[in-house]
């Protein structure tokens, strides 16, 4: 029984790591998407009138 408990806890740790990694990747992709969507790269158009 001791070995089975260790395997379960190891599986839970691996699952938690994979889930955390996926969540962080989704958050990072969302931030990149929002940064590109906001149009911060097109700031030079503000100074057209000067």
SULMO-V23979 format. One record per helix or strand of 2 or more residues. SS is the DSSP state (alpha for helix, beta for strand). FROM is the first residue (numbers start at 1). LEN is the number of residues. Records with the same first field share a line. If there is no record, write none. Layout:
BEGIN
SS->FROM-LEN, FROM-LEN
END
This chain:
BEGIN
alpha->2-36, 40-10
END
